[in-house]
């Protein structure tokens, strides 16, 4: 702790010394906007590509003062070097009040192609106003979840839901990594659609996903950063510690509360729950998310953000230097929650 206190003291002194020579500065840097390309090809899912353009900080707020989305470009999709498909523009409707610039935006879609594991995909886009951008990615093969061990624990009274108590579930999510390739992963968990029915039938679940027990999720964090940086919320990892082995991810569902009533024994309600999703992701996907963490929460990025170090740029595999084109192949294990309700 003495080292940390000394570091905090030094940073505080630096901050005080910088305030004495602070003045407004308007950099007159000529920069031409370039094309930004973003896409995640998910095996078995439809294709959606977003094209935007970069902007200077003094232009204002995207979505309020100007539009950053580019719709007049020509976008070609190549799969395994076959004849390209020209993507078409389609309106994608969202409803996120916190990011109005991303509401009801136009994206480029494929009318015929669905990504498959092993496909090598290349995107090429050309805009008359913002130039060209291209990127290539290979869809990773699927790594299935072998099985899941579960333990219900910490049962206690609840003030919410139709079940009068709440509880936690500790999970061991087993999968087997391949020793033939270098692999990257992302774990996620989402509620299956809850159901409403006649006669008061309902299946709805509330929980908090706790990832802190799994050390692979923080393998990219240094010892110092583990003390002073924010390491929560990231669930990407590589296979460098588990190459070729079967490994159980340690996952917890905390504060689980249920609204559950199934008077007619509806099998859909009886099978409602959460989906545990293990996605094999492309190396570019991993590098991009890791660079986001380094820029926003890592020590170097934090120091760069206050002028005490070099700024950390997020990773891009797009030729223009803006955006990310990645791929993902998910494997889903459904965890039905009604059978886990304690007697």
C-alpha positions as CSV (number, residue, x, y, z in Angstrom):
1,X,0.0,0.0,0.0
2,X,3.0,2.3,0.5
3,X,3.7,2.1,-3.2
4,X,0.1,2.9,-4.1
5,X,0.1,5.8,-1.7
6,X,3.3,7.2,-3.2
7,X,1.9,6.8,-6.7
8,X,-1.3,8.7,-5.7
9,X,0.8,11.4,-4.1
10,X,3.0,11.8,-7.2
11,X,0.0,12.0,-9.5
12,X,-1.6,14.6,-7.3
13,X,1.6,16.8,-7.4
14,X,1.7,16.5,-11.2
15,X,-1.9,17.5,-11.4
16,X,-1.3,20.6,-9.2
17,X,1.8,21.6,-11.3
18,X,-0.1,21.3,-14.5
19,X,-3.0,23.5,-13.3
20,X,-0.6,26.4,-12.9
21,X,0.3,26.5,-16.7
22,X,-3.1,25.5,-18.1
23,X,-4.5,27.6,-21.0
24,X,-7.1,27.1,-23.6
25,X,-5.7,25.5,-26.8
26,X,-7.5,25.1,-30.1
27,X,-5.6,22.6,-32.3
28,X,-5.8,23.6,-35.9
29,X,-5.2,20.1,-37.3
30,X,-6.5,19.4,-40.8
31,X,-8.2,16.0,-40.9
32,X,-10.3,14.6,-43.6
33,X,-13.1,12.3,-42.5
34,X,-12.6,8.6,-43.4
35,X,-14.9,5.7,-43.7
36,X,-15.6,3.7,-40.6
37,X,-16.8,0.1,-40.9
38,X,-18.3,-2.0,-38.1
39,X,-19.6,-5.6,-38.4
40,X,-19.8,-8.8,-36.3
41,X,-20.5,-11.8,-38.4
42,X,-22.2,-14.4,-36.1
43,X,-22.6,-17.9,-37.4
44,X,-26.2,-18.7,-38.1
45,X,-27.3,-15.1,-38.0
46,X,-28.1,-12.4,-40.6
47,X,-25.4,-10.0,-41.9
48,X,-25.5,-6.4,-40.8
49,X,-22.7,-3.9,-41.7
50,X,-22.7,-0.3,-40.3
51,X,-20.8,2.4,-42.2
52,X,-20.2,5.8,-40.6
53,X,-17.5,8.4,-41.0
54,X,-15.0,10.0,-38.6
55,X,-15.4,13.6,-37.4
56,X,-13.6,16.4,-35.6
57,X,-14.4,17.0,-32.0
58,X,-15.5,20.6,-32.8
59,X,-18.2,19.5,-35.2
60,X,-20.7,18.9,-32.4
61,X,-22.7,15.9,-31.2
62,X,-23.3,13.1,-33.7
63,X,-27.1,12.5,-34.2
64,X,-27.9,16.0,-32.9
65,X,-25.7,18.4,-34.9
66,X,-24.9,16.1,-37.8
67,X,-25.4,12.6,-39.2
68,X,-22.4,10.2,-39.2
69,X,-24.0,7.3,-41.0
70,X,-23.0,6.7,-44.6
71,X,-25.6,5.2,-46.9
72,X,-24.4,6.2,-50.4
73,X,-21.4,3.8,-50.5
74,X,-21.1,0.6,-52.5
75,X,-20.4,-2.4,-50.2
76,X,-19.2,-5.7,-51.6
77,X,-19.3,-9.0,-49.6
78,X,-16.8,-11.7,-50.6
79,X,-17.2,-15.2,-49.1
80,X,-14.4,-17.7,-49.7
81,X,-13.3,-15.8,-52.8
82,X,-16.6,-16.4,-54.6
83,X,-18.3,-13.8,-56.7
84,X,-19.2,-10.8,-54.5
85,X,-22.7,-9.8,-53.3
86,X,-23.6,-6.2,-53.3
87,X,-25.2,-5.4,-49.9
88,X,-28.3,-3.3,-49.8
89,X,-29.4,-0.5,-47.3
90,X,-32.1,-1.3,-44.9
91,X,-33.5,0.6,-41.9
92,X,-32.6,-0.9,-38.6
93,X,-34.9,0.3,-35.8
94,X,-33.6,0.5,-32.2
95,X,-34.9,2.2,-29.1
96,X,-32.0,3.3,-26.9
97,X,-32.8,6.7,-25.3
98,X,-29.2,7.1,-24.0
99,X,-27.7,7.0,-27.5
100,X,-30.0,8.9,-29.8
101,X,-27.4,8.9,-32.6
102,X,-27.9,5.2,-33.0
103,X,-31.7,5.1,-33.2
104,X,-33.4,4.1,-36.5
105,X,-30.2,3.9,-38.4
106,X,-29.5,2.6,-41.9
107,X,-27.3,-0.4,-42.3
108,X,-26.1,-2.6,-45.1
109,X,-27.5,-6.2,-45.2
110,X,-27.2,-9.3,-47.2
111,X,-30.3,-10.8,-48.7
112,X,-28.9,-14.3,-49.2
113,X,-25.9,-15.1,-47.0
114,X,-25.8,-16.5,-43.5
115,X,-22.3,-16.9,-42.0
116,X,-21.0,-20.4,-41.3
117,X,-18.0,-21.6,-39.3
118,X,-14.9,-21.6,-41.4
119,X,-16.1,-19.0,-43.9
120,X,-13.5,-16.4,-44.9
121,X,-15.3,-13.1,-45.3
122,X,-14.1,-9.9,-46.9
123,X,-15.8,-6.6,-47.0
124,X,-15.0,-3.8,-49.4
125,X,-16.7,-0.4,-49.3
126,X,-16.2,2.7,-51.4
127,X,-17.8,6.1,-50.7
128,X,-17.4,9.1,-53.0
129,X,-17.2,11.4,-50.1
130,X,-15.1,9.4,-47.6
131,X,-13.0,7.0,-49.6
132,X,-12.5,3.3,-49.3
133,X,-12.4,0.8,-46.4
134,X,-11.9,-3.0,-46.4
135,X,-11.4,-5.8,-43.9
136,X,-11.3,-9.6,-43.7
137,X,-12.2,-12.1,-41.1
138,X,-12.7,-15.9,-40.7
139,X,-15.7,-17.2,-38.8
140,X,-14.3,-19.5,-36.0
141,X,-15.4,-23.0,-35.4
142,X,-17.9,-23.8,-32.6
143,X,-16.7,-24.9,-29.2
144,X,-19.6,-26.6,-27.5
145,X,-20.4,-26.5,-23.8
146,X,-19.9,-30.1,-22.6
147,X,-22.0,-29.9,-19.4
148,X,-22.9,-27.7,-16.5
149,X,-22.7,-28.4,-12.8
150,X,-25.0,-26.3,-10.6
151,X,-25.5,-25.7,-6.9
152,X,-28.3,-23.7,-5.3
153,X,-27.2,-21.9,-2.2
154,X,-27.8,-18.9,0.1
155,X,-31.6,-19.2,0.2
156,X,-33.1,-16.2,2.0
157,X,-36.3,-14.2,2.1
158,X,-37.3,-12.1,-0.8
159,X,-39.5,-9.0,-1.0
160,X,-40.2,-9.4,-4.7
161,X,-41.7,-12.0,-7.0
162,X,-44.2,-14.7,-6.4
163,X,-41.7,-17.0,-4.8
164,X,-41.2,-15.8,-1.2
165,X,-37.4,-16.3,-1.2
166,X,-34.3,-15.5,-3.3
167,X,-31.2,-17.6,-3.8
168,X,-27.9,-17.9,-5.7
169,X,-26.7,-20.5,-8.2
170,X,-23.1,-21.4,-8.6
171,X,-22.2,-22.8,-12.0
172,X,-19.3,-24.8,-13.5
173,X,-19.6,-24.5,-17.2
174,X,-17.4,-27.1,-18.8
175,X,-15.9,-26.9,-22.3
176,X,-13.0,-28.5,-24.1
177,X,-10.5,-26.3,-25.9
178,X,-8.7,-27.4,-29.1
179,X,-4.9,-27.8,-29.0
180,X,-4.6,-27.4,-32.8
181,X,-5.4,-23.7,-32.9
182,X,-5.0,-20.5,-30.8
183,X,-8.5,-19.7,-29.6
184,X,-10.4,-16.8,-28.1
185,X,-13.7,-16.8,-26.3
186,X,-16.4,-14.6,-24.9
187,X,-19.0,-15.7,-22.3
188,X,-22.4,-14.3,-21.9
189,X,-25.7,-15.0,-20.2
190,X,-29.2,-13.9,-21.1
191,X,-32.7,-14.6,-20.0
192,X,-34.8,-16.7,-22.2
193,X,-38.0,-14.9,-23.2
194,X,-40.3,-14.9,-20.2
195,X,-43.9,-15.9,-20.8
196,X,-47.3,-14.6,-19.8
197,X,-50.4,-16.8,-20.1
198,X,-54.0,-17.2,-19.1
199,X,-55.0,-18.0,-15.5
200,X,-52.2,-15.9,-14.1
201,X,-49.4,-18.1,-15.7
202,X,-46.0,-16.3,-15.6
203,X,-42.3,-17.1,-15.8
204,X,-40.0,-14.2,-15.2
205,X,-36.6,-14.1,-13.6
206,X,-34.4,-11.4,-12.1
207,X,-30.7,-12.0,-11.3
208,X,-27.2,-10.5,-11.3
209,X,-24.5,-12.1,-13.3
210,X,-21.4,-12.4,-11.2
211,X,-18.1,-13.1,-13.2
212,X,-15.6,-12.3,-10.4
213,X,-14.9,-15.9,-9.5
214,X,-13.4,-16.8,-12.9
215,X,-9.7,-16.0,-13.2
216,X,-9.6,-16.3,-17.0
217,X,-11.7,-13.2,-17.3
218,X,-8.9,-11.1,-15.8
219,X,-5.9,-12.8,-17.3
220,X,-5.1,-9.6,-19.2
221,X,-4.9,-7.5,-16.0
222,X,-1.6,-6.8,-14.4
223,X,-1.1,-7.2,-10.6
224,X,-1.1,-3.4,-10.1
225,X,-4.1,-2.9,-12.3
226,X,-6.0,-5.6,-10.4
227,X,-5.8,-3.2,-7.4
228,X,-6.4,0.2,-8.8
229,X,-8.2,-0.4,-12.2
230,X,-11.7,-1.4,-13.0
231,X,-11.7,-5.1,-14.1
232,X,-15.4,-5.9,-14.0
233,X,-17.7,-6.4,-16.8
234,X,-15.3,-8.1,-19.3
235,X,-15.8,-11.8,-20.1
236,X,-13.3,-12.3,-23.0
237,X,-10.3,-14.7,-22.6
238,X,-7.8,-16.7,-24.6
239,X,-6.8,-20.3,-24.3
240,X,-3.1,-19.7,-23.4
241,X,-3.7,-21.1,-19.9
242,X,-6.0,-24.0,-20.9
243,X,-4.8,-25.0,-24.4
244,X,-6.2,-28.4,-25.3
245,X,-7.8,-29.1,-21.9
246,X,-11.3,-29.3,-20.6
247,X,-12.0,-26.4,-18.3
248,X,-14.9,-25.3,-16.1
249,X,-15.8,-21.6,-16.1
250,X,-16.8,-20.4,-12.7
251,X,-20.1,-18.4,-13.0
252,X,-22.6,-17.3,-10.5
253,X,-26.2,-16.1,-10.8
254,X,-26.7,-13.9,-7.7
255,X,-29.9,-12.6,-6.1
256,X,-32.1,-14.8,-8.2
257,X,-35.8,-13.9,-7.8
258,X,-38.7,-15.5,-9.6
259,X,-42.2,-14.6,-10.7
260,X,-43.4,-18.1,-11.5
261,X,-46.9,-19.6,-11.6
262,X,-47.7,-22.5,-13.9
263,X,-51.2,-23.7,-13.0
264,X,-51.8,-25.6,-16.3
265,X,-48.3,-27.2,-16.4
266,X,-47.4,-25.4,-19.6
267,X,-44.1,-27.0,-20.8
268,X,-42.9,-23.7,-22.2
269,X,-43.1,-22.1,-18.7
270,X,-41.5,-25.1,-17.1
271,X,-38.5,-24.8,-19.5
272,X,-38.1,-21.0,-19.1
273,X,-34.7,-19.8,-17.7
274,X,-31.4,-18.5,-18.9
275,X,-29.1,-19.2,-21.8
276,X,-25.4,-19.7,-21.0
277,X,-23.5,-18.7,-24.2
278,X,-19.9,-19.5,-24.9
279,X,-18.8,-17.8,-28.1
280,X,-15.6,-18.6,-30.1
281,X,-14.5,-15.2,-31.3
282,X,-12.0,-14.1,-34.0
283,X,-8.6,-12.8,-32.9
284,X,-9.6,-9.3,-34.1
285,X,-12.7,-9.4,-31.9
286,X,-10.5,-10.2,-28.8
287,X,-7.9,-7.6,-29.6
288,X,-10.6,-4.9,-30.1
289,X,-12.3,-5.6,-26.8
290,X,-9.0,-5.8,-25.0
291,X,-8.0,-2.4,-26.5
292,X,-11.2,-0.9,-25.3
293,X,-10.4,-2.0,-21.8
294,X,-6.9,-0.7,-22.0
295,X,-8.1,2.7,-23.3
296,X,-10.9,3.1,-20.7
297,X,-9.9,1.2,-17.6
298,X,-6.2,0.2,-17.9
299,X,-3.4,2.3,-16.2
300,X,-1.8,3.5,-19.4
301,X,-5.2,4.6,-20.9
302,X,-6.2,6.3,-17.7
303,X,-2.9,8.3,-17.5
304,X,-3.2,9.2,-21.2
305,X,-6.8,10.4,-20.6
306,X,-5.5,13.1,-18.2
307,X,-2.4,14.0,-20.2
308,X,0.2,12.1,-18.2
309,X,0.9,9.5,-20.9
310,X,0.3,8.5,-24.5
311,X,-3.3,8.0,-25.6
312,X,-4.3,4.4,-26.2
313,X,-6.2,3.9,-29.5
314,X,-8.7,1.1,-29.9
315,X,-7.7,-1.7,-32.2
316,X,-9.0,-1.7,-35.8
317,X,-8.5,-4.2,-38.6
318,X,-10.2,-1.9,-41.1
319,X,-7.9,-0.5,-43.8
320,X,-9.0,3.1,-43.1
321,X,-8.0,2.6,-39.4
322,X,-11.6,3.1,-38.2
323,X,-13.9,0.4,-37.0
324,X,-13.8,-3.4,-36.4
325,X,-14.9,-6.3,-38.5
326,X,-15.1,-9.4,-36.3
327,X,-16.7,-12.9,-36.2
328,X,-18.3,-15.1,-33.5
329,X,-19.7,-18.6,-33.3
330,X,-21.8,-19.1,-30.2
331,X,-22.7,-22.3,-28.4
332,X,-25.7,-22.2,-26.1
333,X,-26.6,-24.2,-23.0
334,X,-30.1,-23.6,-21.7
335,X,-30.5,-23.7,-18.0
336,X,-34.2,-24.2,-17.0
337,X,-34.8,-22.4,-13.7
338,X,-38.2,-23.7,-12.5
339,X,-36.7,-27.2,-11.7
340,X,-34.1,-25.4,-9.5
341,X,-36.6,-23.7,-7.3
342,X,-35.8,-25.1,-3.8
343,X,-38.4,-27.3,-2.2
